[in-house]
Amino acid sequence: MGGCVRDLLLKRKPKDWDISTSATVDQMLSIFKNKGCTIVPTGLQHGTVTVVVNKEMYEITHFRGENITEDLLWRDFTINSLALDRKNNVIDPSGGLNDIKNRIIRSVDPEKAIKDDPLRMLRAIRFKAQLGFKIENETKKAILKLNNLLGDVSFERIRDEFNKIILSDPYAVFDLVDHKLMKFICPEFLGTIRIDQKNPNHHLDIANHIVESMVAAPADLVLRLTMFFHDVGKPQTMKVDSEGVGHFYSHNTVSEEIARQTLKRLKYSNKTIRIVKHLIHYHDSFPEATQKSVRRFVNKHGTEYTELFFHVWRADMKAQEPSRLQEKLDTIDEVEKIFKDIKESKPALSIKDLEINGNDLMELGLSEGPEIGNVLNKLLEIILEDPSKNQRDTLIRLAKEIKESRKDD
């Protein structure tokens, strides 16, 4: 029943299987224990038993109401108010089949459905993004009327729906704006709407640039979040010079802080927040297409971040003024080739890659602590310039020279 029936009718693979029954929880537990099935004890208080059969999970729930028809009428939208009986006949008490045919998202009583669970407003946007359906007018009116009820929903539930939306179709960000729901996710995004950037590198306003960059990014949560936030600080930093050209100095810092506050409020993991912040802060940093420049970039950011930056740069470029797009993409390709060559050659990119360590320097008479750290950093600087010098004897000689020069100072 529910979404799995909808997906079957749309020839989509169901992500899970929901079954509704007149049996009580105790009866279900008794039946499946006797059959030797694995039972996951989640949702028992809500009348739900999760059963694992052949590694597939099935959620089995006691009827809400007296029978299957009443149960289905509790559902959020008609396209989810469907069930299959034992003979594979479709049970459709609210016109869901017709709405699937017409690609419509509709509630039988939208105001009641929203009041029962305000998250359904975000779910409507999510199904529109996932299925490419339209939201029916009365349902849309109810969302616009009751949008403030979303403030009563937990941040975690809002976060989970937002994730599904931006991973399905980033253009649905504008549906969140149109339905007055964006203020509960990132109100600062509203300030980017219809803001002309007045810059020769941009043919789109800030909001459209952001969304187009999200579309251009792979369907990866960290990357989609990065692109959503990467320029959200531009309205606060915009300055127009005497020639009418817009500039956005330090917009990366402002955008990073908006992302930090928003992601923390929505209860994202510390790891996700850390990665997104770093990518936003340095999204306009780009190395020259030389071995030395790329080595220094990798030394500063690390291999994993560097790999993510290639996705960020490409997505950002694809949403900018198109006349020089191919030239910019070719440069990114050139830098990426150098990066891959560096990875294969495995040069020293950090202090731990040097052929000597702190113990070697202590044998030269250097003091443990900051002095050794300073010398190791200077040696790394030399190796980033010329990787061939990363040999023990050469590094010992260089360390001695650095030590002597410090005496002269």
ChimeraX attribute file (.defattr): number of C-alpha atoms within 10 A of each C-alpha:
attribute: neighborCount
match mode: 1-to-1
recipient: residues
	/A:1	20
	/A:2	21
	/A:3	19
	/A:4	21
	/A:5	22
	/A:6	22
	/A:7	16
	/A:8	11
	/A:9	14
	/A:10	13
	/A:11	9
	/A:12	12
	/A:13	12
	/A:14	14
	/A:15	9
	/A:16	11
	/A:17	16
	/A:18	18
	/A:19	18
	/A:20	19
	/A:21	16
	/A:22	15
	/A:23	15
	/A:24	15
	/A:25	20
	/A:26	11
	/A:27	10
	/A:28	22
	/A:29	19
	/A:30	11
	/A:31	13
	/A:32	15
	/A:33	12
	/A:34	9
	/A:35	9
	/A:36	9
	/A:37	14
	/A:38	15
	/A:39	17
	/A:40	15
	/A:41	12
	/A:42	12
	/A:43	14
	/A:44	14
	/A:45	9
	/A:46	11
	/A:47	17
	/A:48	24
	/A:49	24
	/A:50	22
	/A:51	21
	/A:52	14
	/A:53	12
	/A:54	8
	/A:55	8
	/A:56	9
	/A:57	17
	/A:58	18
	/A:59	17
	/A:60	21
	/A:61	22
	/A:62	21
	/A:63	20
	/A:64	19
	/A:65	13
	/A:66	10
	/A:67	13
	/A:68	21
	/A:69	18
	/A:70	13
	/A:71	17
	/A:72	25
	/A:73	21
	/A:74	16
	/A:75	18
	/A:76	26
	/A:77	28
	/A:78	26
	/A:79	27
	/A:80	26
	/A:81	28
	/A:82	27
	/A:83	24
	/A:84	15
	/A:85	10
	/A:86	7
	/A:87	6
	/A:88	8
	/A:89	9
	/A:90	15
	/A:91	18
	/A:92	19
	/A:93	16
	/A:94	21
	/A:95	15
	/A:96	24
	/A:97	20
	/A:98	13
	/A:99	18
	/A:100	19
	/A:101	11
	/A:102	11
	/A:103	18
	/A:104	22
	/A:105	26
	/A:106	25
	/A:107	28
	/A:108	19
	/A:109	14
	/A:110	20
	/A:111	18
	/A:112	13
	/A:113	20
	/A:114	21
	/A:115	15
	/A:116	12
	/A:117	15
	/A:118	21
	/A:119	22
	/A:120	20
	/A:121	26
	/A:122	25
	/A:123	18
	/A:124	25
	/A:125	27
	/A:126	25
	/A:127	20
	/A:128	21
	/A:129	22
	/A:130	16
	/A:131	17
	/A:132	15
	/A:133	18
	/A:134	18
	/A:135	18
	/A:136	15
	/A:137	12
	/A:138	15
	/A:139	22
	/A:140	21
	/A:141	15
	/A:142	20
	/A:143	24
	/A:144	15
	/A:145	13
	/A:146	17
	/A:147	21
	/A:148	14
	/A:149	16
	/A:150	22
	/A:151	15
	/A:152	10
	/A:153	13
	/A:154	12
	/A:155	18
	/A:156	13
	/A:157	13
	/A:158	19
	/A:159	17
	/A:160	14
	/A:161	18
	/A:162	22
	/A:163	16
	/A:164	19
	/A:165	23
	/A:166	24
	/A:167	22
	/A:168	19
	/A:169	19
	/A:170	23
	/A:171	16
	/A:172	20
	/A:173	22
	/A:174	18
	/A:175	18
	/A:176	20
	/A:177	15
	/A:178	12
	/A:179	19
	/A:180	17
	/A:181	24
	/A:182	20
	/A:183	16
	/A:184	17
	/A:185	18
	/A:186	18
	/A:187	14
	/A:188	19
	/A:189	22
	/A:190	15
	/A:191	15
	/A:192	22
	/A:193	15
	/A:194	12
	/A:195	15
	/A:196	15
	/A:197	23
	/A:198	18
	/A:199	16
	/A:200	10
	/A:201	14
	/A:202	16
	/A:203	16
	/A:204	19
	/A:205	16
	/A:206	23
	/A:207	22
	/A:208	18
	/A:209	24
	/A:210	28
	/A:211	23
	/A:212	21
	/A:213	27
	/A:214	30
	/A:215	22
	/A:216	20
	/A:217	23
	/A:218	15
	/A:219	15
	/A:220	13
	/A:221	15
	/A:222	18
	/A:223	23
	/A:224	26
	/A:225	22
	/A:226	29
	/A:227	27
	/A:228	26
	/A:229	27
	/A:230	30
	/A:231	25
	/A:232	26
	/A:233	25
	/A:234	23
	/A:235	21
	/A:236	16
	/A:237	16
	/A:238	18
	/A:239	16
	/A:240	13
	/A:241	10
	/A:242	7
	/A:243	6
	/A:244	10
	/A:245	13
	/A:246	17
	/A:247	16
	/A:248	17
	/A:249	13
	/A:250	15
	/A:251	21
	/A:252	25
	/A:253	19
	/A:254	22
	/A:255	25
	/A:256	26
	/A:257	18
	/A:258	21
	/A:259	25
	/A:260	20
	/A:261	12
	/A:262	19
	/A:263	22
	/A:264	15
	/A:265	13
	/A:266	20
	/A:267	16
	/A:268	16
	/A:269	10
	/A:270	12
	/A:271	10
	/A:272	16
	/A:273	21
	/A:274	11
	/A:275	15
	/A:276	24
	/A:277	25
	/A:278	16
	/A:279	25
	/A:280	28
	/A:281	19
	/A:282	15
	/A:283	19
	/A:284	14
	/A:285	12
	/A:286	15
	/A:287	16
	/A:288	14
	/A:289	17
	/A:290	12
	/A:291	18
	/A:292	16
	/A:293	17
	/A:294	21
	/A:295	24
	/A:296	17
	/A:297	19
	/A:298	20
	/A:299	18
	/A:300	13
	/A:301	15
	/A:302	14
	/A:303	15
	/A:304	9
	/A:305	14
	/A:306	19
	/A:307	15
	/A:308	14
	/A:309	22
	/A:310	17
	/A:311	15
	/A:312	25
	/A:313	21
	/A:314	18
	/A:315	23
	/A:316	22
	/A:317	21
	/A:318	20
	/A:319	22
	/A:320	19
	/A:321	15
	/A:322	14
	/A:323	9
	/A:324	11
	/A:325	15
	/A:326	12
	/A:327	11
	/A:328	16
	/A:329	16
	/A:330	11
	/A:331	14
	/A:332	21
	/A:333	15
	/A:334	14
	/A:335	21
	/A:336	17
	/A:337	13
	/A:338	19
	/A:339	22
	/A:340	12
	/A:341	13
	/A:342	17
	/A:343	14
	/A:344	9
	/A:345	9
	/A:346	11
	/A:347	18
	/A:348	21
	/A:349	23
	/A:350	19
	/A:351	19
	/A:352	11
	/A:353	13
	/A:354	20
	/A:355	16
	/A:356	20
	/A:357	16
	/A:358	18
	/A:359	11
	/A:360	16
	/A:361	22
	/A:362	14
	/A:363	9
	/A:364	13
	/A:365	11
	/A:366	18
	/A:367	13
	/A:368	12
	/A:369	10
	/A:370	10
	/A:371	14
	/A:372	21
	/A:373	16
	/A:374	12
	/A:375	20
	/A:376	22
	/A:377	13
	/A:378	16
	/A:379	21
	/A:380	24
	/A:381	17
	/A:382	16
	/A:383	23
	/A:384	23
	/A:385	14
	/A:386	14
	/A:387	18
	/A:388	12
	/A:389	19
	/A:390	20
	/A:391	13
	/A:392	14
	/A:393	12
	/A:394	14
	/A:395	23
	/A:396	17
	/A:397	11
	/A:398	17
	/A:399	22
	/A:400	17
	/A:401	12
	/A:402	16
	/A:403	18
	/A:404	11
	/A:405	10
	/A:406	10
	/A:407	8
	/A:408	7
	/A:409	5
